[in-house]
Amino acid sequence: MLSFLSMLAACGGRASLNDDAGRSTPAPSGGTSAGARGGSTSVAGSSAAAAASADVGGSAGVADAGGGRSADTSGGGNSGSLGGSSSGVGGAAGMPNDTPLWRSSTEPFCPPPGSVLNRNPIWSDARGVSVVTSSSSTDSRIDSNDGSGWKRLTEDSKSGPSNPSLTGFPYGPLVEYGNSACAISFVEGTVNRCSGAGSRATAVSIVDAQVAYAVYDDRVLSFNGSFWVQWGGVLSGKDDPTYTWGVWASKDTVVVVADAGKIFLQQGMKLQQQAAVPAGDYRAVWGFGATDIWAGNQLGELVHFDGKNWSVAATLPGECAGIRSLWGRDDTLFFTTDHAFGLWRAGVAQILGDFSCAGSSSVMGVWGNSKKEVFFATQVTELIDDACSGVELFWFDGTAVKAL
């Protein structure tokens, strides 16, 4: 297993990677080499060995909207390009590729100087990879790579003062969310359409073309294929405010995580606050089913729900191990913290890449198509005004971390 060794450099800078034998591939000129922690890290609750790898995939993200504004879901032909749709929102638009087209591109992602990543800025499906950036907290843009190199998908859209995040409907439109100009936008081709009004957005989970959920402040929104509407009552109690950060949903389960140790789980047609949840401010949630749900908090804890109880399965190592995002499938869970990324499988946590807690490098998000095709987005804040804004993308092929 390769482990990540270097801090990011300016545009085109590559991480220095060590293999198990200690050999390293040096960073090119401009790269800053740094020491690294090893490849596999065993944590609390770990078993002796990791299970064999399996495909990883799924769909979730982060957003907000106000109820009532109609989403434009008109069909857009059978476009197989990123952001295209066929029969309305989420319409099938092309078939998966046995060999992802983006792999034929050797061009690194290089946004203009001054570009900023928000949490969860990267999303993918079999068509390719997309990243949303914002400039000076006022304009946002999406760049995509379908195998022909990185191309600007959208013209600048107003986002400020909040920076947007990104998710999408598989083989359908991309979904830009979290900015204050429009809480949730559908991006089809080069057209960015506001689908819901609101001032904040923290998470969106897409189930299919007709079902999705979003959270903002102390409210949950549901999408029925055409409209976003408030789902259920507010989550705050009297003198007990709630601020939500994440949502994961399937056809029969909705989970919302929030600050102050609050987790809400769908029971019938309502969300119920869970009792006996480990303390912590929760930032991310992912599920493999109603009895296999994972949440991550700022204490660096991976908390598991087995259908009856919530318990701490692992505490990630390091002084800056607060969990930022989760993504997974087939019993393999990928996570990012403020300064590291890795995976959890069969009771073992593996740190795939990390930065010094004292540095300005941050891991901003994770998404993937399978366990052998997982993407991570990083940024060095000290280099925001330099070439490529200190942004670098990586992907994990099931064995090694590579620059994208």
Buried (B, 14 or more C-beta within 10 A) or exposed (E): BBBBBBBBBBBBBBBBBBBEEEEBBEBEEEBBBBEBBEBBBBBBBBEEEBEEBBBBBBBBBBBBBBBEBEBBBEEBEEBBBBBBBBBBBBBBBBEEBEEBBBBEBEEBBBBEBEBBBBBBBBBBBBBBBBBBBBBEBBBBBBBBBBBEBBBEBBEEBEBBEBBBBBBBBBBBBBBBBBBBBBBBBBBBBEBBBBBBBBBBBBBBBBBBBEBBBBBBBBBBBBBEBEBBEBBBEEBBEEEEBBBBBBBBBBEEBBBBBBBEBBBBBBEEEEBEBBEEBBEBBBBBBBBBEBEBBBBBBBBBBBBBBEEEEBBBBBBBBBEBBBBBBBBBBBBBBBBBBBBBBBBBBEBBBBBBBBBEBEBBBBBBBBBBBBBBBBBBBBBBEEBBEBBBBBBBBBBBBBEBBBBB
